[in-house]
Amino acid sequence: MISKSLTDTQKMAKDFLQNLSPSSTQATIVELIGDLGSGKTTFTKAFASELGVVETVISPTFVIQKRYDIPNHPQFKTLIHIDAYRLENPSEILKLNWQQDLENPKNVILVEWSGNIQEHIPQSTQIHFAFVDEATREIIW
């Protein structure tokens, strides 16, 4: 799918959420795969908006993880946005209550740079992002 605007990305996030199958036994994990500037955080903001998150969603690059309450969604209560780019060792993710977060089926976890912690990611859905030009992104799931 091609996004040429924030409106396009918001529609894609809405479609993705409507087709996402939540896990009944663990957190629902979505890997956001793509280079810098390919639209991962923009998609996360649109996804959060579709979930009903009212807080401003910002990139967790420097803090590694941001958590957002989801006030009125039937399946999810917490959005966890992780940017694993700065992690030097995959086991560093365990210090962020990773195992506890995985065990809660009311969590939806979006992970940027998931390759840095791949050994700690159980079953997940992947979305691939590609920079086409300054105004265009390709988003595939």
N, C-alpha and C positions, 0 to 999 in steps of 0.2 A: 504494500500500500504506500502511496506517496502522500506526504504531508507538505503542503505549501504555505500553511498558516497555523496559527495557534488554534483556530477554529477546527481545522482538519485534525489536529492532534487531539483536541478535546473529544471529537466524534470517535476517533479511534480508541481512546481510553474508555469511553462509554461502551463501545462495542466489545472491547476486550473484557471489561468487567461483567457485562451481561452474559458472556460466554465462558467465564472463568468458573471452573468446578472446584469449589472449596473442599478441602480435606475434612473428614469428620474425625480424624485421629491425630492430626498434627497441624501446625501452621501451614498456610498456603504460601509457597515460595515462588517468586517470579524473578528470574535472572534477567537483568537488563544488560545486553551485550552490544558493545559498540565503542568506537574510538571517542576521544574527547571531542565535545561539540557536536555529537551525532544526535542529540535530542533526548537522552535518557532522563535527565532531571526535568526537562519540560514535560515529558510524558508523565513522570511521577507526579508533578503538580496537577496535571489534568486528571490523573487517576484519583488522586486525593480529593479533588473537588467532586468527582463523581461519587465517591464514597460518603461525601458530606463533611469532610474535614473542614473546620472553619479557621484553623490557624494558618498562617502564612508558611508555606512549605519552602524550605531552603535546602541547598545542597549540603550534605553532611561530610563533605570532603575533609575538613579539618577536625571534626569531632567524631568521625567514623559512623555514628549512628544518631538518628533523630526518630522520636516516637510521637505519634499523633493519635489523639482520641477520635474515634469514629462514633458520633452520637446516636445515630438511628438506623444503622444498617442491620438487616436480619442475620447475616452470617458473621460479620467482622466487627470487632470492638476496638482493635488497635492496628494502625498502620505503622510498620517499622521500616524505615528507609536507611539502608546501609550502603556506604561507599567504601569498599575494601581496597581501594587504590593504594593507600598509604601503609597497609599492613605488610610487614616484612616477612612474617611467619604465619602460616595458616592458623596455628593454634591461638594466636592473639584474639581471634574472634570469640573464643571461649570465655574470655574475661568480661565480655559484654552481656552475660547471661544468655548466650546463644542457645544452649541446651534447653533452658527453661522456656525461652521464647518459642523454640521449635515445638515444644510439647503442648502448646495452647492452640487448639483449632480455631479460636476466635481472632488469632493474629494473621495478618497478611503481611508478608515480608518482601520488599523489593530490594534486590541486591545489585548494585553497580560493581563492576570489576570482580564478579563472582569467581573468576578463574583463580584469584589469589586465595580463595578459601574453599576451593572445589571439594576437597576431601571431607569437608564438614557439611556439605549441602546434600540432603536426602532428595527424594523425588521433588521435581520442580517443573515449572513451565518456563520456557525461554522466549524472550522477545529480542530480535536483532535490529539494531539501528545502524543506518549508514548515512553519512554526510554526502549529499549530492551536489549542492551548491549553497550559497549563503541563505537562500530562502526555501530550500527543499531538503527533506529528509525521507529516506525509505525506512519503513517500519514493517517488520515481518514477524508473525507468530504462527 
